[in-house]
Amino acid sequence: MMRLQDYPTEPRYTATVLSTEALTEDGADVEVRELVMAVDEHDFNFEIGQSIGVLVEGAEEFGHPIHHRLYTVADLPSPSQDGRPEITIVVRRCSYLDDYSGEEYVGVNSNYLCDRKTGDRVTITGPFGMPFKVPDDRTANLLLIGLGTGIAPFRALVKHIYRDVRDWQGKVRLLYGAHTGLELLYMNDRRDDFSNYYDEETFEAFKALSPRPNWADPIAWDYAIEDRIGEIRDMLDDDHTYVYVAGQRRIRDELDRLFGDLYGKAVWEEKKAALRNEGRWVELLY
Ligand SMILES: Cc1cc2nc3c(=O)[nH]c(=O)nc-3n(C[C@H](O)[C@H](O)[C@H](O)COP(=O)(O)OP(=O)(O)OC[C@H]3O[C@@H](n4cnc5c(N)ncnc54)[C@H](O)[C@@H]3O)c2cc1C
């Protein structure tokens, strides 16, 4: 896996913020914003599943004059009204507690991005990586599992499948975890983008929330998929299924626990390794 310091910070592009909108509902413990930006340079091309880098200058206290962080594109590539490439990203405002002092520090780039206003300019790099490809076979099943901002690449992928590829015959199942209903992105009262596909016979989305949101408990994936466990197991056992996982790193442990319980730990480890080797289990974790 590539380390962040290995990602090149050149060439650099300038993007102008076209819009910024809160995706989380009022009262949620976290703030997640959607930023739509137009890249000034017309030759900036990217594909679904890729991430862009954002550079913020002046974070010298960590010994780095420039702070470089990655954000996954959340929409299909499309030109803005004046023909510049348009990028949508989804950013969670981060802060961290220092274990020793107990002081709270704000994350540099996420706060920088969440504070940008329409018309502000941002320096970006990339695009990088391309974890999630659409299988050539339209009867392939896709099990998409996202946590928090991990919904970003799936928003673009699902849109691409039903808008551009069309006539998808395999099952597309989106399993989406968040701490509370207020933190479900693109699937809440404020915005429900996935409702565009609820009429598609092959598409179904379901949500997993934490049983005790204030305790930072793991997401209760097991409750959410209890009545679908048969279908999910059938999908995992079908060699036409691709499993794509995105979001914070802890989702990996939560899924290993869940599927380890379902199959038995050793069997699951072997099964996951086989899926991985065949390119049918792909993770975008951070
Ligand atoms: C491939 C990839 C895709 C990603 N996609 C997304 C995405 O779509 N959306 C999204 O929101 N995020 C995404 N991320 C995560 C994102 O890149 C950043 O890691 C995240 O936004 C936090 O960056 P930051 O600059 O705000 O925090 P940072 O400032 O980098 O803080 C991060 C670390 O520094 C420590 N720290 C911070 N401040 C201090 C301080 N003052 N003193 C001491 N320690 C401190 C914290 O403990 C923390 O561990 C992605 C990451 C990767 C690798």
The ligand as a Tripos MOL2 file, in Angstrom:
@<TRIPOS>MOLECULE
LIG
   53    58     1     0     0
SMALL
NO_CHARGES

@<TRIPOS>ATOM
      1 C1         -7.2040    7.3010   -0.4150 C.3       1 LIG1
      2 C2         -7.8340    8.2040    0.6170 C.ar      1 LIG1
      3 C3         -9.0800    8.7510    0.3910 C.ar      1 LIG1
      4 C4         -9.6780    9.5770    1.3510 C.ar      1 LIG1
      5 N1        -10.9190   10.0930    1.0900 N.ar      1 LIG1
      6 C5        -11.5070   10.8870    2.0080 C.ar      1 LIG1
      7 C6        -12.7970   11.4400    1.7460 C.ar      1 LIG1
      8 O1        -13.4140   11.2130    0.7010 O.2       1 LIG1
      9 N2        -13.3400   12.2600    2.6930 N.ar      1 LIG1
     10 C7        -12.6980   12.5420    3.8880 C.ar      1 LIG1
     11 O2        -13.2530   13.2950    4.7080 O.2       1 LIG1
     12 N3        -11.4680   12.0240    4.1610 N.ar      1 LIG1
     13 C8        -10.8560   11.2310    3.2420 C.ar      1 LIG1
     14 N4         -9.6110   10.7350    3.4970 N.ar      1 LIG1
     15 C9         -8.9220   11.1560    4.7580 C.3       1 LIG1
     16 C10        -8.2210   12.5160    4.5150 C.3       1 LIG1
     17 O3         -7.1890   12.3520    3.5560 O.3       1 LIG1
     18 C11        -7.5500   13.1020    5.7690 C.3       1 LIG1
     19 O4         -6.7540   12.1250    6.3830 O.3       1 LIG1
     20 C12        -8.5360   13.6610    6.7840 C.3       1 LIG1
     21 O5         -9.3420   14.6680    6.1930 O.3       1 LIG1
     22 C13        -7.7780   14.2950    7.9820 C.3       1 LIG1
     23 O6         -6.8710   15.2270    7.4760 O.3       1 LIG1
     24 P1         -6.5810   16.5820    8.2510 P.3       1 LIG1
     25 O7         -5.5060   17.3260    7.5110 O.co2     1 LIG1
     26 O8         -7.8300   17.3030    8.5470 O.co2     1 LIG1
     27 O9         -6.0210   16.0570    9.6290 O.3       1 LIG1
     28 P2         -4.4880   16.1130   10.0790 P.3       1 LIG1
     29 O10        -4.1300   17.5080   10.3930 O.co2     1 LIG1
     30 O11        -3.6730   15.3990    9.0790 O.co2     1 LIG1
     31 O12        -4.4430   15.2800   11.3630 O.3       1 LIG1
     32 C14        -4.2380   13.9510   11.2150 C.3       1 LIG1
     33 C15        -3.3770   13.3790   12.3570 C.3       1 LIG1
     34 O13        -2.5460   14.3130   12.9560 O.3       1 LIG1
     35 C16        -2.7840   14.3450   14.3680 C.3       1 LIG1
     36 N5         -2.8650   15.7800   14.7020 N.ar      1 LIG1
     37 C17        -3.6730   16.6610   14.0930 C.ar      1 LIG1
     38 N6         -3.4790   17.8790   14.6030 N.ar      1 LIG1
     39 C18        -2.5120   17.7410   15.5450 C.ar      1 LIG1
     40 C19        -1.8370   18.6640   16.4140 C.ar      1 LIG1
     41 N7         -2.1330   19.9790   16.3700 N.pl3     1 LIG1
     42 N8         -0.9030   18.1980   17.2540 N.ar      1 LIG1
     43 C20        -0.6020   16.8960   17.2830 C.ar      1 LIG1
     44 N9         -1.1960   15.9740   16.4670 N.ar      1 LIG1
     45 C21        -2.1250   16.4060   15.6240 C.ar      1 LIG1
     46 C22        -4.0310   13.6140   14.6530 C.3       1 LIG1
     47 O14        -3.8690   12.7500   15.7590 O.3       1 LIG1
     48 C23        -4.2390   12.8030   13.4060 C.3       1 LIG1
     49 O15        -3.8180   11.4740   13.5870 O.3       1 LIG1
     50 C24        -8.9960    9.8900    2.5670 C.ar      1 LIG1
     51 C25        -7.7370    9.3380    2.7880 C.ar      1 LIG1
     52 C26        -7.1620    8.5050    1.8430 C.ar      1 LIG1
     53 C27        -5.7920    7.9300    2.1380 C.3       1 LIG1
@<TRIPOS>BOND
     1     1     2 1
     2     2     3 ar
     3     2    52 ar
     4     3     4 ar
     5     4     5 ar
     6     4    50 ar
     7     5     6 ar
     8     6     7 ar
     9     6    13 1
    10     7     8 2
    11     7     9 ar
    12     9    10 ar
    13    10    11 2
    14    10    12 ar
    15    12    13 ar
    16    13    14 ar
    17    14    15 1
    18    14    50 ar
    19    15    16 1
    20    16    17 1
    21    16    18 1
    22    18    19 1
    23    18    20 1
    24    20    21 1
    25    20    22 1
    26    22    23 1
    27    23    24 1
    28    24    25 2
    29    24    26 1
    30    24    27 1
    31    27    28 1
    32    28    29 2
    33    28    30 1
    34    28    31 1
    35    31    32 1
    36    32    33 1
    37    33    34 1
    38    33    48 1
    39    34    35 1
    40    35    36 1
    41    35    46 1
    42    36    37 ar
    43    36    45 ar
    44    37    38 ar
    45    38    39 ar
    46    39    40 ar
    47    39    45 ar
    48    40    41 1
    49    40    42 ar
    50    42    43 ar
    51    43    44 ar
    52    44    45 ar
    53    46    47 1
    54    46    48 1
    55    48    49 1
    56    50    51 ar
    57    51    52 ar
    58    52    53 1
@<TRIPOS>SUBSTRUCTURE
     1 LIG1         1 GROUP 0 **** ****
